[in-house]
Amino acid sequence: MWVQIAILVASYLINQATQPKPPKPKPAAFQDFDFPRCDEGTEKEWVFGQVWAKGWMVLAVRNQRSQAIKVKGSKK
């Protein structure tokens, strides 16, 4: 039984050491997103709550950059 466990561990370690490393993905840029924009003269709807709309548009898009959360003194 111990021989089989040793073979299992050895094969796992060899497998992990010899497999190719995947390349790191490139972070998404703002240009990668395709937001539908409204045409000039299109009526704008004000929605409060949840509704179903026939057509939807994006009037504004906020900055989609990600930043690391840096909190100082969070542990007491």
N, CA, C and O atoms as a CHARMM CRD file, in Angstrom:
* protein
*
  304
    1    1 MET  N      0.82000  -1.18700   0.00000 PROA 1      0.00000
    2    1 MET  CA     0.00000   0.00000   0.00000 PROA 1      0.00000
    3    1 MET  C      0.86800   1.25600   0.00000 PROA 1      0.00000
    4    1 MET  O      0.56100   2.20500  -0.72100 PROA 1      0.00000
    5    2 TRP  N      1.94000   1.28800   0.78600 PROA 2      0.00000
    6    2 TRP  CA     2.80100   2.47000   0.84400 PROA 2      0.00000
    7    2 TRP  C      3.54000   2.68300  -0.46600 PROA 2      0.00000
    8    2 TRP  O      3.83400   3.81500  -0.85000 PROA 2      0.00000
    9    3 VAL  N      3.83300   1.59300  -1.14300 PROA 3      0.00000
   10    3 VAL  CA     4.50800   1.71000  -2.44100 PROA 3      0.00000
   11    3 VAL  C      3.57600   2.38400  -3.45200 PROA 3      0.00000
   12    3 VAL  O      4.01200   3.22300  -4.24000 PROA 3      0.00000
   13    4 GLN  N      2.30800   2.01800  -3.42700 PROA 4      0.00000
   14    4 GLN  CA     1.34200   2.60400  -4.34900 PROA 4      0.00000
   15    4 GLN  C      1.14800   4.09800  -4.07100 PROA 4      0.00000
   16    4 GLN  O      1.03500   4.89000  -5.00600 PROA 4      0.00000
   17    5 ILE  N      1.11000   4.48500  -2.80200 PROA 5      0.00000
   18    5 ILE  CA     0.98300   5.90300  -2.44500 PROA 5      0.00000
   19    5 ILE  C      2.22100   6.67000  -2.89400 PROA 5      0.00000
   20    5 ILE  O      2.11300   7.79300  -3.38900 PROA 5      0.00000
   21    6 ALA  N      3.40700   6.06300  -2.72200 PROA 6      0.00000
   22    6 ALA  CA     4.64400   6.71500  -3.15800 PROA 6      0.00000
   23    6 ALA  C      4.66600   6.88200  -4.67600 PROA 6      0.00000
   24    6 ALA  O      5.10600   7.91800  -5.17600 PROA 6      0.00000
   25    7 ILE  N      4.20000   5.88400  -5.40900 PROA 7      0.00000
   26    7 ILE  CA     4.13200   5.98200  -6.87000 PROA 7      0.00000
   27    7 ILE  C      3.13600   7.06800  -7.28300 PROA 7      0.00000
   28    7 ILE  O      3.39200   7.82300  -8.22100 PROA 7      0.00000
   29    8 LEU  N      2.01300   7.14300  -6.59000 PROA 8      0.00000
   30    8 LEU  CA     1.00900   8.16300  -6.87600 PROA 8      0.00000
   31    8 LEU  C      1.57500   9.56100  -6.65100 PROA 8      0.00000
   32    8 LEU  O      1.39900  10.44100  -7.49400 PROA 8      0.00000
   33    9 VAL  N      2.24700   9.77500  -5.53400 PROA 9      0.00000
   34    9 VAL  CA     2.83400  11.08400  -5.22700 PROA 9      0.00000
   35    9 VAL  C      3.93100  11.41900  -6.23000 PROA 9      0.00000
   36    9 VAL  O      4.01900  12.55700  -6.69200 PROA 9      0.00000
   37   10 ALA  N      4.76800  10.44200  -6.57200 PROA 10     0.00000
   38   10 ALA  CA     5.84700  10.68000  -7.53200 PROA 10     0.00000
   39   10 ALA  C      5.28600  11.02500  -8.91200 PROA 10     0.00000
   40   10 ALA  O      5.79500  11.92800  -9.57600 PROA 10     0.00000
   41   11 SER  N      4.25500  10.32200  -9.34400 PROA 11     0.00000
   42   11 SER  CA     3.68000  10.62000 -10.65700 PROA 11     0.00000
   43   11 SER  C      3.01900  11.99900 -10.66900 PROA 11     0.00000
   44   11 SER  O      3.06500  12.69800 -11.68200 PROA 11     0.00000
   45   12 TYR  N      2.41000  12.39300  -9.55700 PROA 12     0.00000
   46   12 TYR  CA     1.81300  13.72900  -9.46400 PROA 12     0.00000
   47   12 TYR  C      2.89000  14.80700  -9.55600 PROA 12     0.00000
   48   12 TYR  O      2.72600  15.79000 -10.27800 PROA 12     0.00000
   49   13 LEU  N      3.98900  14.62400  -8.82900 PROA 13     0.00000
   50   13 LEU  CA     5.06500  15.61300  -8.84800 PROA 13     0.00000
   51   13 LEU  C      5.71600  15.70700 -10.22400 PROA 13     0.00000
   52   13 LEU  O      6.03300  16.80400 -10.68300 PROA 13     0.00000
   53   14 ILE  N      5.91800  14.57800 -10.88200 PROA 14     0.00000
   54   14 ILE  CA     6.49700  14.58900 -12.22900 PROA 14     0.00000
   55   14 ILE  C      5.55000  15.27500 -13.21000 PROA 14     0.00000
   56   14 ILE  O      5.98400  16.03700 -14.07400 PROA 14     0.00000
   57   15 ASN  N      4.26400  15.00100 -13.07200 PROA 15     0.00000
   58   15 ASN  CA     3.27500  15.62500 -13.94200 PROA 15     0.00000
   59   15 ASN  C      3.26300  17.14100 -13.75700 PROA 15     0.00000
   60   15 ASN  O      3.23100  17.88000 -14.74100 PROA 15     0.00000
   61   16 GLN  N      3.28800  17.60900 -12.52300 PROA 16     0.00000
   62   16 GLN  CA     3.27300  19.04700 -12.25900 PROA 16     0.00000
   63   16 GLN  C      4.55000  19.72600 -12.74200 PROA 16     0.00000
   64   16 GLN  O      4.50800  20.87200 -13.18900 PROA 16     0.00000
   65   17 ALA  N      5.67200  19.03900 -12.65800 PROA 17     0.00000
   66   17 ALA  CA     6.95100  19.63200 -13.05600 PROA 17     0.00000
   67   17 ALA  C      7.11300  19.69700 -14.56800 PROA 17     0.00000
   68   17 ALA  O      7.79800  20.58800 -15.07000 PROA 17     0.00000
   69   18 THR  N      6.50100  18.78000 -15.30300 PROA 18     0.00000
   70   18 THR  CA     6.72900  18.71200 -16.75000 PROA 18     0.00000
   71   18 THR  C      5.63200  19.34300 -17.59500 PROA 18     0.00000
   72   18 THR  O      5.80900  19.49200 -18.80400 PROA 18     0.00000
   73   19 GLN  N      4.51800  19.71500 -17.00400 PROA 19     0.00000
   74   19 GLN  CA     3.45600  20.28500 -17.82900 PROA 19     0.00000
   75   19 GLN  C      3.80100  21.71800 -18.23000 PROA 19     0.00000
   76   19 GLN  O      4.43900  22.43500 -17.45900 PROA 19     0.00000
   77   20 PRO  N      3.38300  22.15000 -19.44100 PROA 20     0.00000
   78   20 PRO  CA     3.69500  23.51100 -19.88200 PROA 20     0.00000
   79   20 PRO  C      2.89000  24.53600 -19.08800 PROA 20     0.00000
   80   20 PRO  O      1.73100  24.30900 -18.74100 PROA 20     0.00000
   81   21 LYS  N      3.52800  25.66100 -18.81200 PROA 21     0.00000
   82   21 LYS  CA     2.85900  26.72200 -18.06200 PROA 21     0.00000
   83   21 LYS  C      2.00500  27.55400 -19.02400 PROA 21     0.00000
   84   21 LYS  O      2.49400  27.94900 -20.08200 PROA 21     0.00000
   85   22 PRO  N      0.74300  27.83000 -18.68300 PROA 22     0.00000
   86   22 PRO  CA    -0.09300  28.64500 -19.56700 PROA 22     0.00000
   87   22 PRO  C      0.35900  30.10700 -19.51700 PROA 22     0.00000
   88   22 PRO  O      0.79600  30.58200 -18.46800 PROA 22     0.00000
   89   23 PRO  N      0.25700  30.82100 -20.64000 PROA 23     0.00000
   90   23 PRO  CA     0.65300  32.23400 -20.63100 PROA 23     0.00000
   91   23 PRO  C     -0.33400  33.06200 -19.81700 PROA 23     0.00000
   92   23 PRO  O     -1.51600  32.73100 -19.73300 PROA 23     0.00000
   93   24 LYS  N      0.16600  34.14600 -19.21900 PROA 24     0.00000
   94   24 LYS  CA    -0.71100  35.01800 -18.44000 PROA 24     0.00000
   95   24 LYS  C     -1.63600  35.77500 -19.38700 PROA 24     0.00000
   96   24 LYS  O     -1.18100  36.27800 -20.41400 PROA 24     0.00000
   97   25 PRO  N     -2.92900  35.86500 -19.06300 PROA 25     0.00000
   98   25 PRO  CA    -3.84400  36.58900 -19.94300 PROA 25     0.00000
   99   25 PRO  C     -3.60400  38.09500 -19.86300 PROA 25     0.00000
  100   25 PRO  O     -3.24800  38.63300 -18.81500 PROA 25     0.00000
  101   26 LYS  N     -3.80700  38.75500 -20.99700 PROA 26     0.00000
  102   26 LYS  CA    -3.66000  40.20100 -21.05400 PROA 26     0.00000
  103   26 LYS  C     -4.88300  40.82900 -20.38600 PROA 26     0.00000
  104   26 LYS  O     -6.00200  40.39300 -20.65700 PROA 26     0.00000
  105   27 PRO  N     -4.71600  41.83100 -19.52700 PROA 27     0.00000
  106   27 PRO  CA    -5.88800  42.44800 -18.89300 PROA 27     0.00000
  107   27 PRO  C     -6.76500  43.14000 -19.93200 PROA 27     0.00000
  108   27 PRO  O     -6.27300  43.66000 -20.93400 PROA 27     0.00000
  109   28 ALA  N     -8.04600  43.13600 -19.68000 PROA 28     0.00000
  110   28 ALA  CA    -8.99200  43.72300 -20.62200 PROA 28     0.00000
  111   28 ALA  C     -8.82300  45.23400 -20.66200 PROA 28     0.00000
  112   28 ALA  O     -8.71000  45.88400 -19.62200 PROA 28     0.00000
  113   29 ALA  N     -8.80600  45.77900 -21.84800 PROA 29     0.00000
  114   29 ALA  CA    -8.71700  47.22300 -22.02800 PROA 29     0.00000
  115   29 ALA  C    -10.11900  47.77500 -22.25000 PROA 29     0.00000
  116   29 ALA  O    -11.04900  47.03100 -22.56200 PROA 29     0.00000
  117   30 PHE  N    -10.25600  49.07400 -22.08600 PROA 30     0.00000
  118   30 PHE  CA   -11.56200  49.70500 -22.25200 PROA 30     0.00000
  119   30 PHE  C    -12.05700  49.56200 -23.68900 PROA 30     0.00000
  120   30 PHE  O    -13.26400  49.50200 -23.92100 PROA 30     0.00000
  121   31 GLN  N    -11.14200  49.50700 -24.65500 PROA 31     0.00000
  122   31 GLN  CA   -11.53000  49.39000 -26.05300 PROA 31     0.00000
  123   31 GLN  C    -12.06500  48.00100 -26.38500 PROA 31     0.00000
  124   31 GLN  O    -12.66900  47.82300 -27.44300 PROA 31     0.00000
  125   32 ASP  N    -11.86800  47.02600 -25.53100 PROA 32     0.00000
  126   32 ASP  CA   -12.35000  45.66700 -25.78300 PROA 32     0.00000
  127   32 ASP  C    -13.86500  45.54500 -25.63000 PROA 32     0.00000
  128   32 ASP  O    -14.46400  44.60400 -26.15000 PROA 32     0.00000
  129   33 PHE  N    -14.48500  46.48200 -24.92600 PROA 33     0.00000
  130   33 PHE  CA   -15.92300  46.43400 -24.69200 PROA 33     0.00000
  131   33 PHE  C    -16.64700  47.22400 -25.77600 PROA 33     0.00000
  132   33 PHE  O    -16.17700  48.28000 -26.20100 PROA 33     0.00000
  133   34 ASP  N    -17.78500  46.71200 -26.21800 PROA 34     0.00000
  134   34 ASP  CA   -18.57700  47.37300 -27.24600 PROA 34     0.00000
  135   34 ASP  C    -19.89700  47.80400 -26.61400 PROA 34     0.00000
  136   34 ASP  O    -20.82600  47.00300 -26.50500 PROA 34     0.00000
  137   35 PHE  N    -19.98200  49.06000 -26.19900 PROA 35     0.00000
  138   35 PHE  CA   -21.18100  49.57900 -25.56300 PROA 35     0.00000
  139   35 PHE  C    -22.07500  50.21900 -26.62500 PROA 35     0.00000
  140   35 PHE  O    -21.60300  51.05200 -27.40000 PROA 35     0.00000
  141   36 PRO  N    -23.34800  49.84900 -26.67600 PROA 36     0.00000
  142   36 PRO  CA   -24.24300  50.51500 -27.62900 PROA 36     0.00000
  143   36 PRO  C    -24.50000  51.94800 -27.17700 PROA 36     0.00000
  144   36 PRO  O    -24.81500  52.18900 -26.01200 PROA 36     0.00000
  145   37 ARG  N    -24.36700  52.88000 -28.08200 PROA 37     0.00000
  146   37 ARG  CA   -24.57900  54.29300 -27.77300 PROA 37     0.00000
  147   37 ARG  C    -25.88400  54.75900 -28.40100 PROA 37     0.00000
  148   37 ARG  O    -26.34900  54.19400 -29.39100 PROA 37     0.00000
  149   38 CYS  N    -26.46500  55.79100 -27.81700 PROA 38     0.00000
  150   38 CYS  CA   -27.70500  56.32800 -28.35400 PROA 38     0.00000
  151   38 CYS  C    -27.39000  57.27300 -29.51300 PROA 38     0.00000
  152   38 CYS  O    -26.34000  57.91500 -29.54100 PROA 38     0.00000
  153   39 ASP  N    -28.30900  57.34600 -30.45400 PROA 39     0.00000
  154   39 ASP  CA   -28.17900  58.27800 -31.56900 PROA 39     0.00000
  155   39 ASP  C    -28.66800  59.64800 -31.12800 PROA 39     0.00000
  156   39 ASP  O    -29.44700  59.76700 -30.18300 PROA 39     0.00000
  157   40 GLU  N    -28.20500  60.67600 -31.81900 PROA 40     0.00000
  158   40 GLU  CA   -28.62100  62.02700 -31.46300 PROA 40     0.00000
  159   40 GLU  C    -30.10100  62.19600 -31.79000 PROA 40     0.00000
  160   40 GLU  O    -30.54900  61.83900 -32.87900 PROA 40     0.00000
  161   41 GLY  N    -30.84700  62.73800 -30.84700 PROA 41     0.00000
  162   41 GLY  CA   -32.27400  62.94200 -31.02600 PROA 41     0.00000
  163   41 GLY  C    -33.12900  61.81200 -30.46900 PROA 41     0.00000
  164   41 GLY  O    -34.35400  61.93000 -30.45900 PROA 41     0.00000
  165   42 THR  N    -32.53400  60.73800 -30.01100 PROA 42     0.00000
  166   42 THR  CA   -33.28800  59.63100 -29.43200 PROA 42     0.00000
  167   42 THR  C    -33.79200  60.03500 -28.05100 PROA 42     0.00000
  168   42 THR  O    -33.05500  60.61500 -27.25400 PROA 42     0.00000
  169   43 GLU  N    -35.05400  59.72200 -27.77900 PROA 43     0.00000
  170   43 GLU  CA   -35.61700  60.06600 -26.47400 PROA 43     0.00000
  171   43 GLU  C    -34.96300  59.22900 -25.39100 PROA 43     0.00000
  172   43 GLU  O    -34.66900  58.05000 -25.58400 PROA 43     0.00000
  173   44 LYS  N    -34.74200  59.85800 -24.25400 PROA 44     0.00000
  174   44 LYS  CA   -34.12800  59.16300 -23.12600 PROA 44     0.00000
  175   44 LYS  C    -35.21900  58.78600 -22.13200 PROA 44     0.00000
  176   44 LYS  O    -36.12900  59.57300 -21.87100 PROA 44     0.00000
  177   45 GLU  N    -35.12500  57.59600 -21.58900 PROA 45     0.00000
  178   45 GLU  CA   -36.09900  57.12400 -20.61100 PROA 45     0.00000
  179   45 GLU  C    -35.49600  57.20000 -19.22200 PROA 45     0.00000
  180   45 GLU  O    -34.32200  56.88400 -19.02800 PROA 45     0.00000
  181   46 TRP  N    -36.29400  57.61600 -18.26400 PROA 46     0.00000
  182   46 TRP  CA   -35.87900  57.59300 -16.86000 PROA 46     0.00000
  183   46 TRP  C    -36.56400  56.40500 -16.21700 PROA 46     0.00000
  184   46 TRP  O    -37.79100  56.30800 -16.22700 PROA 46     0.00000
  185   47 VAL  N    -35.78300  55.51100 -15.66300 PROA 47     0.00000
  186   47 VAL  CA   -36.32700  54.28900 -15.08400 PROA 47     0.00000
  187   47 VAL  C    -35.98500  54.26200 -13.60700 PROA 47     0.00000
  188   47 VAL  O    -34.82700  54.43100 -13.22400 PROA 47     0.00000
  189   48 PHE  N    -36.98900  54.05200 -12.78700 PROA 48     0.00000
  190   48 PHE  CA   -36.79500  53.88800 -11.35000 PROA 48     0.00000
  191   48 PHE  C    -37.29600  52.49500 -10.98700 PROA 48     0.00000
  192   48 PHE  O    -38.49500  52.22700 -11.07000 PROA 48     0.00000
  193   49 GLY  N    -36.39800  51.61600 -10.58900 PROA 49     0.00000
  194   49 GLY  CA   -36.76700  50.24700 -10.27700 PROA 49     0.00000
  195   49 GLY  C    -36.41800  49.32500 -11.43500 PROA 49     0.00000
  196   49 GLY  O    -35.53100  49.62100 -12.23500 PROA 49     0.00000
  197   50 GLN  N    -37.12400  48.20600 -11.51400 PROA 50     0.00000
  198   50 GLN  CA   -36.84700  47.21400 -12.54800 PROA 50     0.00000
  199   50 GLN  C    -37.97900  47.21000 -13.56900 PROA 50     0.00000
  200   50 GLN  O    -39.14900  47.09700 -13.20600 PROA 50     0.00000
  201   51 VAL  N    -37.63000  47.33200 -14.83700 PROA 51     0.00000
  202   51 VAL  CA   -38.61900  47.30400 -15.91300 PROA 51     0.00000
  203   51 VAL  C    -38.01800  46.57100 -17.10700 PROA 51     0.00000
  204   51 VAL  O    -36.80300  46.39800 -17.20000 PROA 51     0.00000
  205   52 TRP  N    -38.89200  46.14300 -18.01700 PROA 52     0.00000
  206   52 TRP  CA   -38.45300  45.59200 -19.30100 PROA 52     0.00000
  207   52 TRP  C    -38.58700  46.71000 -20.32000 PROA 52     0.00000
  208   52 TRP  O    -39.64100  47.33900 -20.41700 PROA 52     0.00000
  209   53 ALA  N    -37.53700  46.96000 -21.07500 PROA 53     0.00000
  210   53 ALA  CA   -37.56800  47.99300 -22.10000 PROA 53     0.00000
  211   53 ALA  C    -37.34400  47.34600 -23.46200 PROA 53     0.00000
  212   53 ALA  O    -36.62000  46.35700 -23.57600 PROA 53     0.00000
  213   54 LYS  N    -37.97900  47.92200 -24.51200 PROA 54     0.00000
  214   54 LYS  CA   -37.81300  47.38400 -25.86800 PROA 54     0.00000
  215   54 LYS  C    -36.37700  47.56800 -26.34200 PROA 54     0.00000
  216   54 LYS  O    -35.72300  46.61000 -26.75500 PROA 54     0.00000
  217   55 GLY  N    -35.90500  48.77200 -26.28200 PROA 55     0.00000
  218   55 GLY  CA   -34.54100  49.06500 -26.71300 PROA 55     0.00000
  219   55 GLY  C    -33.79400  49.71300 -25.56200 PROA 55     0.00000
  220   55 GLY  O    -34.36800  50.48800 -24.79700 PROA 55     0.00000
  221   56 TRP  N    -32.56100  49.40600 -25.44500 PROA 56     0.00000
  222   56 TRP  CA   -31.79000  49.99100 -24.36000 PROA 56     0.00000
  223   56 TRP  C    -30.55200  50.64000 -24.94100 PROA 56     0.00000
  224   56 TRP  O    -30.08100  50.26500 -26.01500 PROA 56     0.00000
  225   57 MET  N    -30.04300  51.59600 -24.23200 PROA 57     0.00000
  226   57 MET  CA   -28.84800  52.28500 -24.68500 PROA 57     0.00000
  227   57 MET  C    -28.01600  52.67500 -23.47600 PROA 57     0.00000
  228   57 MET  O    -28.50700  52.71000 -22.34800 PROA 57     0.00000
  229   58 VAL  N    -26.77200  52.96300 -23.72800 PROA 58     0.00000
  230   58 VAL  CA   -25.86700  53.37700 -22.66900 PROA 58     0.00000
  231   58 VAL  C    -25.62200  54.86400 -22.83700 PROA 58     0.00000
  232   58 VAL  O    -25.08200  55.29800 -23.85400 PROA 58     0.00000
  233   59 LEU  N    -26.02200  55.65300 -21.83300 PROA 59     0.00000
  234   59 LEU  CA   -25.80200  57.09300 -21.90000 PROA 59     0.00000
  235   59 LEU  C    -24.43000  57.47600 -21.38400 PROA 59     0.00000
  236   59 LEU  O    -23.83200  58.43700 -21.86700 PROA 59     0.00000
  237   60 ALA  N    -23.92400  56.73700 -20.41100 PROA 60     0.00000
  238   60 ALA  CA   -22.61600  57.04800 -19.84000 PROA 60     0.00000
  239   60 ALA  C    -21.96400  55.74600 -19.40000 PROA 60     0.00000
  240   60 ALA  O    -22.63500  54.79100 -19.01000 PROA 60     0.00000
  241   61 VAL  N    -20.65600  55.73700 -19.47400 PROA 61     0.00000
  242   61 VAL  CA   -19.89100  54.57000 -19.06100 PROA 61     0.00000
  243   61 VAL  C    -18.82400  55.05500 -18.10300 PROA 61     0.00000
  244   61 VAL  O    -18.07500  55.98200 -18.41200 PROA 61     0.00000
  245   62 ARG  N    -18.75300  54.43400 -16.95000 PROA 62     0.00000
  246   62 ARG  CA   -17.74400  54.85200 -15.97300 PROA 62     0.00000
  247   62 ARG  C    -16.40000  54.22200 -16.30100 PROA 62     0.00000
  248   62 ARG  O    -16.30000  53.36700 -17.18100 PROA 62     0.00000
  249   63 ASN  N    -15.39800  54.64100 -15.60600 PROA 63     0.00000
  250   63 ASN  CA   -14.04900  54.13500 -15.81800 PROA 63     0.00000
  251   63 ASN  C    -13.99200  52.67600 -15.37300 PROA 63     0.00000
  252   63 ASN  O    -14.28300  52.37800 -14.21400 PROA 63     0.00000
  253   64 GLN  N    -13.62800  51.77300 -16.26000 PROA 64     0.00000
  254   64 GLN  CA   -13.64100  50.34400 -15.97400 PROA 64     0.00000
  255   64 GLN  C    -12.28600  49.81300 -15.51200 PROA 64     0.00000
  256   64 GLN  O    -12.08500  48.59900 -15.49500 PROA 64     0.00000
  257   65 ARG  N    -11.36100  50.67900 -15.14200 PROA 65     0.00000
  258   65 ARG  CA   -10.04800  50.21100 -14.71100 PROA 65     0.00000
  259   65 ARG  C    -10.14700  49.58700 -13.32800 PROA 65     0.00000
  260   65 ARG  O    -10.93000  50.03100 -12.48800 PROA 65     0.00000
  261   66 SER  N     -9.36000  48.57200 -13.10600 PROA 66     0.00000
  262   66 SER  CA    -9.34000  47.94400 -11.78800 PROA 66     0.00000
  263   66 SER  C     -8.12600  48.44200 -11.02300 PROA 66     0.00000
  264   66 SER  O     -7.04600  48.61200 -11.58900 PROA 66     0.00000
  265   67 GLN  N     -8.31400  48.67300  -9.73600 PROA 67     0.00000
  266   67 GLN  CA    -7.23100  49.12500  -8.87700 PROA 67     0.00000
  267   67 GLN  C     -7.19100  48.22900  -7.65400 PROA 67     0.00000
  268   67 GLN  O     -8.22200  47.75600  -7.17600 PROA 67     0.00000
  269   68 ALA  N     -6.00000  48.00700  -7.16300 PROA 68     0.00000
  270   68 ALA  CA    -5.84500  47.18700  -5.96400 PROA 68     0.00000
  271   68 ALA  C     -6.40500  47.93700  -4.75800 PROA 68     0.00000
  272   68 ALA  O     -6.27700  49.15700  -4.65600 PROA 68     0.00000
  273   69 ILE  N     -7.02400  47.19300  -3.85300 PROA 69     0.00000
  274   69 ILE  CA    -7.55400  47.77700  -2.63100 PROA 69     0.00000
  275   69 ILE  C     -6.42100  47.86300  -1.63300 PROA 69     0.00000
  276   69 ILE  O     -5.82600  46.85200  -1.26100 PROA 69     0.00000
  277   70 LYS  N     -6.12900  49.07300  -1.20400 PROA 70     0.00000
  278   70 LYS  CA    -5.04500  49.28100  -0.25000 PROA 70     0.00000
  279   70 LYS  C     -5.63500  49.91800   1.00300 PROA 70     0.00000
  280   70 LYS  O     -6.01100  51.09000   0.99600 PROA 70     0.00000
  281   71 VAL  N     -5.71000  49.14800   2.05900 PROA 71     0.00000
  282   71 VAL  CA    -6.24400  49.63500   3.31900 PROA 71     0.00000
  283   71 VAL  C     -5.13200  49.57600   4.34200 PROA 71     0.00000
  284   71 VAL  O     -4.48400  48.54300   4.51100 PROA 71     0.00000
  285   72 LYS  N     -4.91200  50.67800   5.02000 PROA 72     0.00000
  286   72 LYS  CA    -3.85400  50.72800   6.00600 PROA 72     0.00000
  287   72 LYS  C     -4.47000  50.57100   7.39600 PROA 72     0.00000
  288   72 LYS  O     -5.45500  51.23400   7.71900 PROA 72     0.00000
  289   73 GLY  N     -3.90100  49.71000   8.20100 PROA 73     0.00000
  290   73 GLY  CA    -4.35900  49.54600   9.57800 PROA 73     0.00000
  291   73 GLY  C     -5.68300  48.83600   9.70000 PROA 73     0.00000
  292   73 GLY  O     -6.46900  49.16300  10.58900 PROA 73     0.00000
  293   74 SER  N     -5.96100  47.87100   8.83600 PROA 74     0.00000
  294   74 SER  CA    -7.24100  47.18200   8.89800 PROA 74     0.00000
  295   74 SER  C     -7.30100  46.14700  10.01700 PROA 74     0.00000
  296   74 SER  O     -8.38500  45.80900  10.49200 PROA 74     0.00000
  297   75 LYS  N     -6.14200  45.64400  10.43900 PROA 75     0.00000
  298   75 LYS  CA    -6.12500  44.65600  11.52200 PROA 75     0.00000
  299   75 LYS  C     -5.85600  45.36200  12.83900 PROA 75     0.00000
  300   75 LYS  O     -5.06100  46.29900  12.90900 PROA 75     0.00000
  301   76 LYS  N     -6.52500  44.90400  13.86900 PROA 76     0.00000
  302   76 LYS  CA    -6.34500  45.52400  15.18500 PROA 76     0.00000
  303   76 LYS  C     -5.49600  44.65500  16.06900 PROA 76     0.00000
  304   76 LYS  O     -5.23400  45.01100  17.21700 PROA 76     0.00000
